[in-house]
Amino acid sequence: MMNLQKEGAISFETDGAFYNPKMLLNRDIGVAMARALSLTEYLDALSASGIRGMRMAKEAGIPAVTLNDVSPAACELIGRNLKRNELSCEAVCSNANVLLHQRHFQTVDLDPFGSPSSYLSAASRSALSYLFITATDTAPLCGAHYYSGVRKYMARPLRTDYHREMGARILLGLAARELARLDKAMQPVLTHVTDHYVRTYLRLSKSAKAADKCLESMGYVEHCPACGSFALLHEPRPKGSCEYCFGKTILAGPLWLGKIQDAEIIRRARTELVSSARAGKLLQNCECEVDAPMYYDHHSICERLNITPGKIDEVIEALTMSGYKASRTHFCGLAIKTDAPLCSVEEAVKTA
């Protein structure tokens, strides 16, 4: 019996190809971002059922959409789904890396099952203007599977209170290095960590000078496991001891320390969302985040200080009144994102 489903403006079969309904939010935001960026060409490099690419064609109105999958059964399914929705997208049955080396696309979207690392080199070569990436292997990215993270992302991850953002920045760091090898620079316009995955949208430019400038945003995090403080470094030269509690520090990276959100583009994307309250709230949180790498967990600080947690918004207000940048963050509902040092955050927490 045919398994016919509906998502957005698309009706589709899933028999014979992978379909993950838990990625609906990811695809909703993808359509809104495509509309905000006015895309004209798009490759869904790992299409499976084809739902992502078909929604891009029908809902975002992208005139040239290519759907690719290595599985002949998936490609046959994509053909039926395209016909059902009266879409004239190009369907290709190829190994994604082969296709990415053979052709260039304005926009390349990588949404693999697991890590995108094995596709990043070819995707960086193929993408001309935009590169969208999903990574569902958050355990290696965030330090839970340390050696796997080192192998796949060529960076040292750590399990910290801010491990979700660390994972996103390690993924961004790998993308920046892969692009730089090809004299390309990247500008993240939206990065979010939701449920079990990291998702980022990168604007690209071709220039050796711009690539050099882009790499200046690479760096490291020196973390103190004892007190939770951290320092941002542009070279792997840690002090080795914490300036607050004198505990032994550990180094994470290399990773991206530059901006990860473009408030104006995210604002435009919010206006393009169709009936997705959760996506709207997520985008609003990303839009309002201050530009400061990593964050502090409010409850972890209170537990260490042995005090009852007050209101996070009052802590943020106290930091702002002291001249620091501070905000909530989509990465964690109990977190404070700020450029203030730990000692100032602790003082704000005590007075909140």
Stockholm file with secondary structure:
# STOCKHOLM 1.0

chainA/1-352         MMNLQKEGAISFETDGAFYNPKMLLNRDIGVAMARALSLTEYLDALSASGIRGMRMAKEAGIPAVTLNDVSPAACELIGRNLKRNELSCEAVCSNANVLLHQRHFQTVDLDPFGSPSSYLSAASRSALSYLFITATDTAPLCGAHYYSGVRKYMARPLRTDYHREMGARILLGLAARELARLDKAMQPVLTHVTDHYVRTYLRLSKSAKAADKCLESMGYVEHCPACGSFALLHEPRPKGSCEYCFGKTILAGPLWLGKIQDAEIIRRARTELVSSARAGKLLQNCECEVDAPMYYDHHSICERLNITPGKIDEVIEALTMSGYKASRTHFCGLAIKTDAPLCSVEEAVKTA
#=GR chainA/1-352 SS CCCEEEETTEEEECTTSCCCGGGHHHHHHHHHHHHHHTCSEEEESSCTTSHHHHHHHHTSCCSEEEEECSCHHHHHHHHHHHHHTTCCCEEECSCHHHHHHHCCEEEEEECCSSCCHHHHHHHHHHEEEEEEEEECCHHHHTTSSHHHHHHHHSSBCCCCTTHHHHHHHHHHHHHHHHHHTTTEEEEEEEEEEETTEEEEEEEEEECHHHHHHHHTTEEEEEECTTTCCEEEESSSCCCSBCTTTCCBCEEEEEEECSCCCCHHHHHHHHHHCCSCHHHHHHHHHHHHCCSCSSCEEHHHHHHHHTCCCCCHHHHHHHHHHTTCCEEEETTEEEEEEESSCHHHHHHHHHHC
#=GC SS_cons         CCCEEEETTEEEECTTSCCCGGGHHHHHHHHHHHHHHTCSEEEESSCTTSHHHHHHHHTSCCSEEEEECSCHHHHHHHHHHHHHTTCCCEEECSCHHHHHHHCCEEEEEECCSSCCHHHHHHHHHHEEEEEEEEECCHHHHTTSSHHHHHHHHSSBCCCCTTHHHHHHHHHHHHHHHHHHTTTEEEEEEEEEEETTEEEEEEEEEECHHHHHHHHTTEEEEEECTTTCCEEEESSSCCCSBCTTTCCBCEEEEEEECSCCCCHHHHHHHHHHCCSCHHHHHHHHHHHHCCSCSSCEEHHHHHHHHTCCCCCHHHHHHHHHHTTCCEEEETTEEEEEEESSCHHHHHHHHHHC
//
